[in-house]
Structure formats: structure tokens, C-alpha cells
Amino acid sequence: MNNLFRQRWQRWINRRIPRSDLQTFSQKTIFILPTGAGVVFGLLLVIMLLTGINYQNSLIYLTTFLLGAVFVGAMHQTHRNLSGLELSLIQPGEGFAGDDIPFRLRLKAGRDDAVAVVISCKDSRHTPVHVRSGQAEDLVLPVHSAHRGYLRPDRIRVETRFPFGLLKAWSWLRPVSAGVVFPRPIAAPDSLSLVDDGEESEQARSVDGNDHADIRPWREGDLSQRVQWKRFARTGQMVVADWEGEQGSPHWLDFNAYPGVDHELRLSYLAFLVTERGKSGARFGLSLPGQMIEPEAGPAHVARCLRVLATWGEERPRDATVEPHGTRRQGFLRSSASIKEGQA
């Protein structure tokens, strides 16, 4: 019975508040109810009224009606605190799975000041904000993520209990835009890419074994085959040899370089390698089933590769289906089916 009531309530809310990155709150979309303190306050008013009727005491009548007028005035003020307020999603965030993804929001007050307005989403809550009439204020709401993929909060709640905390008025923003959650980086084992570099790889193989090499310190993510182990045994220094034939040759990060490994773990390996190449400024390419990014270097290239890893095999969330903490679970089934079809 509770689940049935909750589903009907959610459908009614969804019809009343459609999805949009900009929501202006009005009488149609603002809900108001007494808080716990407001319920106790109302009960005390009823008791005082019954006492005044029983004893025919004018002073009790006066006090009861004055406090009742305060309660009614607080109800109007609490509702007006949200009336005309605009809440918009400026920029959905990006980050790694397991982290809090920052969503940039903007509050713009209407004709009246918006006092002590609280923005929240599930377990995340922003400190109360005071926005003066006609002005706007930007804020960042962290949304927790658990899996890679698209992350779109089902509802972002806006609430106020101003002025006395006797009533609470609230509403929601149901955003359309979704953030992107990257795979959590996991240190990748040594492996060789299966992608053919064409002429560059042939040139690199033709000079393999020559003595013209640049020696540099070992960096995390370098292949063990490049480490000068004899020199390490002799001096204790971990160094790597870059052969002349490999200078400028792209280093491919290949999805198929980890056979027998779960595809989510492969993506985590690739995310680790992408971040490491980004730190070193190395030039690299990314190869995924059905998608390939040509070798480049730089922060923009790293960000592009991470987005591709995050959304590989995923679809943007639709209005009817919202996956909490990301879309990895649905993407896992789709991508697994595609891999099986490719193997068949």
C-alpha cells in the first residue's frame, strides 16, 4: 500500500513539475506544511482556545488570537519566501566514481528576498542561502556517485523554514542535463597494445635494439619492458630508455590489451593510464570497441578520453528512467551483450 501511494505521489509530482534545467517556483509548484514545532504550536493554540472558552477569560482569548495571527502570518511569509524564486542548473559536474560530483546551480530571487533557502539532494545539503530581491547567487551542490556513466539527480530540493520554523515550504528542480562520472582509476598491470601503429610502429621496430636512446626516470604507468633492469641492479636507480625510433610514436591505450578481465575493470585500468599520461604530458591514443581516439596530448585530450571511458556503452538518461548514482548498471548489460555478439 505504501509503495502504491508513493508511486502515485511521484507520478503526480512529475506531472506537476516537468523536467527542466530552469524552474520558477509559483503557487502551483510550492508545497507547505507545518513542521514538528508548528504542530506543537497549533496544539497549544487549540488547548488555549478551549481553556478560554471554559473559563470565559478574555485575556486567554486575546493571547490565543494574537498567536494564531502570528501563525497565519508566518505561513504567508514562508510561502512568499519561495514565490518567484528561480533555480537553474548552470553546469552539471564531472568526476570519478565514488567521489562527490559538483553541480553548479544558480538562485535568483523575485520581488521579495529569499531568506534561509536550503538546497539539497539525497544526503547532500548546502548551507542556507540568503538572496536579495532581483539578485542571483551561484552555489555548488555535491552529488554522490557510485558508478561510472551519466549522473542526473532525480530531484533537487529547495526548502525554507523562515521566519519562525513553524512551517516549511519546499519544491523541486528536476534537471534534464546530466553529469559525467569517470571510471575510478585502478593501477593497471603491464600490457602491450594490440593496435597497429602503421608506419610509425614499423620504424620503431626497425631500430629496436640500437644504442641511441634517451634515459629518463621511471614514471608510474611505464611498461616494465622499458625499464633498464641491469642499471637498476647496479645503481638502484629506476630508469627507462626511450629509443630514437619511438620518439613521437603514439602509445596506444587498448581496451583489448587485458583479455579475460571484466570490462568495467578494463575501463578503470584505462582511466588510470589516461591520468598518468596526462600528468607526464605524453602523447597517446585510446582504442575501445567501436570507438577510437587518435593520439594527441594535453589536458583537453585527457578530458575527452575520460568522458569517452565514462560514457562507453551508455545512453543518456531519459525522462522515464533515472538511475541513481550513474548509469553503469544498465550500461553493463548492454555492453556485455555487445561483446558477446562481437565474439560470436
C-alpha positions as CSV (number, residue, x, y, z in Angstrom):
1,M,0.0,0.0,0.0
2,N,2.8,2.4,0.9
3,N,4.6,1.6,-2.4
4,L,1.4,2.2,-4.4
5,F,0.8,5.5,-2.7
6,R,4.4,6.6,-3.2
7,Q,4.3,5.7,-6.9
8,R,1.1,7.7,-7.4
9,W,2.5,10.6,-5.5
10,Q,5.7,10.6,-7.6
11,R,3.6,10.5,-10.8
12,W,1.5,13.4,-9.7
13,I,4.7,15.4,-8.8
14,N,6.3,14.6,-12.1
15,R,3.2,15.8,-14.0
16,R,3.1,19.0,-11.9
17,I,6.9,19.7,-12.1
18,P,8.2,18.6,-15.6
19,R,11.9,18.2,-16.2
20,S,13.7,21.4,-16.9
21,D,17.1,23.0,-16.1
22,L,15.3,26.1,-15.0
23,Q,12.4,26.2,-12.6
24,T,10.5,29.2,-11.4
25,F,8.5,28.5,-8.2
26,S,4.9,29.6,-8.0
27,Q,1.7,28.7,-6.2
28,K,1.4,25.7,-8.4
29,T,4.8,24.2,-7.6
30,I,5.3,25.3,-3.9
31,F,4.2,22.9,-1.1
32,I,3.8,24.0,2.5
33,L,3.2,22.0,5.7
34,P,3.7,22.6,9.5
35,T,7.0,21.4,11.0
36,G,7.1,19.4,14.2
37,A,7.4,22.7,16.1
38,G,4.4,24.0,14.1
39,V,2.2,21.1,15.0
40,V,3.0,21.5,18.7
41,F,2.3,25.2,18.4
42,G,-1.1,24.5,16.8
43,L,-2.0,22.1,19.5
44,L,-1.1,24.6,22.2
45,L,-3.4,27.2,20.4
46,V,-6.3,24.7,20.5
47,I,-5.7,24.0,24.2
48,M,-5.6,27.7,24.9
49,L,-8.8,28.3,23.0
50,L,-10.6,25.5,24.9
51,T,-9.3,26.9,28.1
52,G,-10.5,30.4,27.3
53,I,-14.0,29.0,26.3
54,N,-14.2,27.0,29.5
55,Y,-13.3,29.9,31.8
56,Q,-14.6,32.7,29.6
57,N,-11.3,34.6,30.1
58,S,-10.8,37.5,27.7
59,L,-7.0,37.6,28.3
60,I,-6.7,34.0,27.2
61,Y,-8.8,34.8,24.1
62,L,-6.6,37.7,23.2
63,T,-3.4,35.8,23.6
64,T,-4.8,32.8,21.6
65,F,-5.9,35.0,18.7
66,L,-2.7,37.0,18.7
67,L,-0.6,33.8,18.5
68,G,-3.0,32.5,15.8
69,A,-2.4,35.6,13.8
70,V,1.3,35.1,14.1
71,F,1.0,31.6,12.8
72,V,-1.1,32.7,9.8
73,G,1.4,35.5,9.1
74,A,4.3,33.1,9.3
75,M,2.5,30.8,6.8
76,H,2.2,33.6,4.2
77,Q,5.8,34.7,4.8
78,T,7.2,31.2,4.4
79,H,5.3,30.7,1.2
80,R,6.3,34.1,-0.1
81,N,9.9,33.3,0.6
82,L,10.0,30.8,-2.3
83,S,7.4,32.5,-4.5
84,G,9.0,33.9,-7.7
85,L,12.4,32.3,-6.9
86,E,14.3,30.8,-9.8
87,L,16.6,27.8,-9.5
88,S,18.6,26.8,-12.6
89,L,21.3,24.2,-13.3
90,I,24.2,26.0,-14.8
91,Q,26.7,23.2,-15.2
92,P,26.5,19.5,-14.4
93,G,29.7,18.2,-12.9
94,E,32.3,15.7,-13.8
95,G,34.4,13.5,-11.5
96,F,35.5,9.9,-10.7
97,A,33.2,7.2,-9.4
98,G,32.9,7.3,-5.7
99,D,33.5,11.0,-5.4
100,D,31.1,13.8,-4.9
101,I,30.2,15.3,-8.3
102,P,29.8,19.2,-8.2
103,F,26.7,20.6,-9.8
104,R,26.7,24.3,-10.2
105,L,23.3,25.9,-9.5
106,R,22.0,29.5,-9.6
107,L,19.4,31.0,-7.3
108,K,17.7,34.2,-8.5
109,A,15.2,36.0,-6.2
110,G,12.0,37.5,-7.4
111,R,10.3,40.6,-6.0
112,D,11.0,39.6,-2.4
113,D,14.1,38.5,-0.6
114,A,14.7,34.7,-0.4
115,V,15.9,34.1,3.2
116,A,17.4,31.0,4.6
117,V,16.9,28.9,1.5
118,V,18.4,25.4,1.6
119,I,19.3,23.3,-1.5
120,S,19.7,19.6,-1.0
121,C,19.8,16.3,-2.9
122,K,19.6,13.0,-1.0
123,D,22.4,13.0,1.6
124,S,23.9,16.2,0.2
125,R,22.9,19.6,1.7
126,H,24.1,23.1,1.1
127,T,24.2,25.7,3.8
128,P,21.3,28.2,3.9
129,V,21.5,30.9,1.3
130,H,20.1,34.5,1.5
131,V,19.4,36.0,-1.9
132,R,18.3,39.7,-2.1
133,S,15.4,40.8,-4.3
134,G,16.3,40.8,-8.0
135,Q,19.8,39.4,-7.4
136,A,21.3,36.0,-8.1
137,E,23.8,33.8,-6.3
138,D,25.7,30.8,-7.6
139,L,26.3,27.7,-5.4
140,V,27.8,24.2,-5.8
141,L,25.9,21.2,-4.7
142,P,27.9,18.0,-4.4
143,V,26.1,14.9,-5.6
144,H,27.4,11.5,-4.6
145,S,28.3,9.0,-7.3
146,A,28.8,5.2,-7.1
147,H,29.3,4.0,-10.7
148,R,30.6,5.4,-13.9
149,G,28.2,6.8,-16.5
150,Y,25.7,9.6,-16.7
151,L,24.6,11.1,-13.4
152,R,21.4,13.1,-13.2
153,P,19.7,13.7,-9.9
154,D,16.1,12.8,-10.0
155,R,15.1,15.8,-7.8
156,I,17.0,18.7,-6.3
157,R,15.0,20.0,-3.3
158,V,14.7,23.7,-2.4
159,E,13.3,24.4,1.1
160,T,12.8,27.2,3.6
161,R,11.5,27.4,7.1
162,F,11.8,31.2,7.5
163,P,10.8,33.1,9.6
164,F,10.0,31.1,12.8
165,G,10.5,27.4,11.8
166,L,6.8,26.7,12.4
167,L,6.2,25.8,8.7
168,K,8.3,24.5,5.9
169,A,7.8,25.4,2.2
170,W,9.5,23.3,-0.4
171,S,9.6,22.4,-4.1
172,W,12.0,20.6,-6.5
173,L,14.1,21.1,-9.6
174,R,14.0,18.1,-11.9
175,P,17.0,18.7,-14.2
176,V,17.4,17.5,-17.8
177,S,21.2,17.8,-18.1
178,A,23.4,15.0,-16.6
179,G,26.8,15.0,-15.2
180,V,29.6,12.5,-16.2
181,V,31.2,10.1,-13.8
182,F,34.6,8.7,-14.9
183,P,35.7,5.2,-14.0
184,R,37.6,5.0,-10.8
185,P,41.3,4.7,-11.7
186,I,42.9,1.4,-10.8
187,A,46.6,0.8,-11.2
188,A,47.0,-1.2,-14.5
189,P,49.3,-4.2,-15.0
190,D,51.8,-4.1,-17.7
191,S,50.4,-5.0,-21.1
192,L,51.2,-4.4,-24.8
193,S,48.7,-2.7,-27.1
194,L,47.3,-4.7,-29.9
195,V,46.7,-1.6,-32.1
196,D,49.0,-1.4,-35.1
197,D,50.7,2.0,-35.4
198,G,51.3,1.5,-39.1
199,E,54.4,3.2,-40.5
200,E,55.5,4.6,-37.1
201,S,55.5,1.1,-35.5
202,E,57.4,-0.3,-38.4
203,Q,60.0,2.4,-38.0
204,A,60.2,1.8,-34.3
205,R,60.7,-1.9,-34.8
206,S,63.4,-1.4,-37.4
207,V,65.7,0.4,-35.0
208,D,64.8,-1.7,-32.0
209,G,68.0,-2.8,-30.2
210,N,70.2,0.2,-31.3
211,D,72.2,2.2,-28.8
212,H,70.7,5.6,-29.4
213,A,68.3,6.0,-26.5
214,D,67.3,8.8,-24.1
215,I,67.5,7.8,-20.5
216,R,64.8,9.2,-18.2
217,P,63.5,8.4,-14.7
218,W,60.8,5.8,-14.4
219,R,57.2,7.2,-14.3
220,E,54.2,5.3,-13.0
221,G,52.5,3.6,-15.9
222,D,55.7,2.9,-17.9
223,L,55.9,-0.7,-19.2
224,S,58.3,-3.0,-17.4
225,Q,59.9,-3.9,-20.7
226,R,61.4,-0.4,-21.0
227,V,63.0,-0.4,-17.6
228,Q,66.8,-0.8,-17.5
229,W,66.9,-3.6,-15.0
230,K,70.7,-4.1,-15.2
231,R,71.3,-0.5,-14.4
232,F,68.7,-0.7,-11.5
233,A,70.6,-3.8,-10.1
234,R,73.9,-1.9,-10.4
235,T,72.9,1.6,-9.2
236,G,69.4,1.2,-7.6
237,Q,68.0,3.9,-10.0
238,M,64.8,3.1,-11.8
239,V,65.2,4.5,-15.3
240,V,63.5,4.0,-18.7
241,A,65.1,4.0,-22.2
242,D,63.2,6.0,-24.9
243,W,64.6,4.8,-28.3
244,E,65.1,7.2,-31.1
245,G,62.7,5.2,-33.3
246,E,60.0,5.6,-30.7
247,Q,60.3,9.4,-30.3
248,G,57.0,10.9,-31.3
249,S,55.4,7.4,-31.8
250,P,52.0,7.3,-30.2
251,H,51.4,5.0,-27.3
252,W,48.0,3.4,-27.7
253,L,45.9,2.5,-24.6
254,D,44.0,-0.5,-25.8
255,F,40.8,-2.0,-24.3
256,N,41.7,-5.4,-25.8
257,A,45.1,-5.5,-24.1
258,Y,43.6,-7.1,-21.0
259,P,41.9,-10.3,-22.2
260,G,39.8,-12.2,-19.6
261,V,39.3,-9.1,-17.5
262,D,35.8,-7.7,-16.7
263,H,35.1,-4.8,-19.0
264,E,34.5,-2.4,-16.1
265,L,37.9,-3.2,-14.7
266,R,39.4,-2.6,-18.1
267,L,37.9,0.8,-18.2
268,S,39.3,1.5,-14.7
269,Y,42.8,0.4,-16.0
270,L,42.5,2.7,-18.9
271,A,41.3,5.6,-16.8
272,F,44.4,5.2,-14.6
273,L,46.7,5.1,-17.7
274,V,45.0,8.2,-19.2
275,T,45.5,10.2,-16.0
276,E,49.1,9.1,-15.8
277,R,49.8,10.1,-19.4
278,G,48.1,13.4,-18.7
279,K,50.5,14.1,-15.8
280,S,53.5,13.3,-17.8
281,G,52.3,15.1,-20.9
282,A,52.8,12.1,-23.1
283,R,51.1,11.6,-26.5
284,F,48.7,8.7,-26.6
285,G,45.7,7.3,-28.3
286,L,42.7,5.4,-26.9
287,S,41.2,2.3,-28.6
288,L,37.8,1.0,-27.5
289,P,35.4,-1.5,-29.2
290,G,33.6,0.6,-31.8
291,Q,35.4,3.8,-31.0
292,M,39.0,5.1,-31.4
293,I,40.6,8.4,-30.4
294,E,43.7,9.4,-32.4
295,P,46.9,10.1,-30.5
296,E,47.2,13.6,-29.0
297,A,48.4,15.2,-25.9
298,G,47.2,17.9,-23.5
299,P,44.5,18.4,-20.8
300,A,41.7,18.7,-23.4
301,H,42.7,15.3,-24.9
302,V,42.8,13.7,-21.4
303,A,39.4,15.1,-20.6
304,R,38.0,13.8,-23.8
305,C,39.3,10.4,-23.2
306,L,37.9,10.3,-19.7
307,R,34.5,11.3,-21.0
308,V,34.6,8.6,-23.6
309,L,35.6,6.0,-20.9
310,A,32.7,7.2,-18.7
311,T,30.0,7.0,-21.4
312,W,31.2,4.0,-23.3
313,G,28.2,1.7,-23.8
314,E,25.9,4.1,-22.0
315,E,22.8,6.1,-23.1
316,R,21.8,9.4,-21.8
317,P,19.1,9.0,-19.1
318,R,15.6,9.6,-20.4
319,D,12.8,11.3,-18.6
320,A,11.1,8.0,-17.7
321,T,14.2,6.2,-16.4
322,V,16.6,7.7,-13.9
323,E,19.4,5.6,-12.5
324,P,20.7,6.7,-9.1
325,H,24.5,7.2,-8.8
326,G,25.1,6.8,-12.5
327,T,24.1,4.6,-15.4
328,R,26.7,1.9,-15.2
329,R,24.3,-0.9,-14.3
330,Q,22.2,-0.6,-17.4
331,G,25.4,0.0,-19.5
332,F,27.0,-3.2,-18.1
333,L,24.1,-5.3,-19.5
334,R,24.2,-3.5,-22.9
335,S,28.0,-3.6,-23.3
336,S,28.2,-7.3,-22.2
337,A,25.6,-8.2,-24.8
338,S,27.5,-6.3,-27.5
339,I,30.8,-8.0,-26.6
340,K,29.2,-11.4,-26.8
341,E,27.7,-10.6,-30.2
342,G,31.1,-9.5,-31.4
343,Q,32.7,-12.7,-30.1
344,A,30.0,-14.8,-31.8
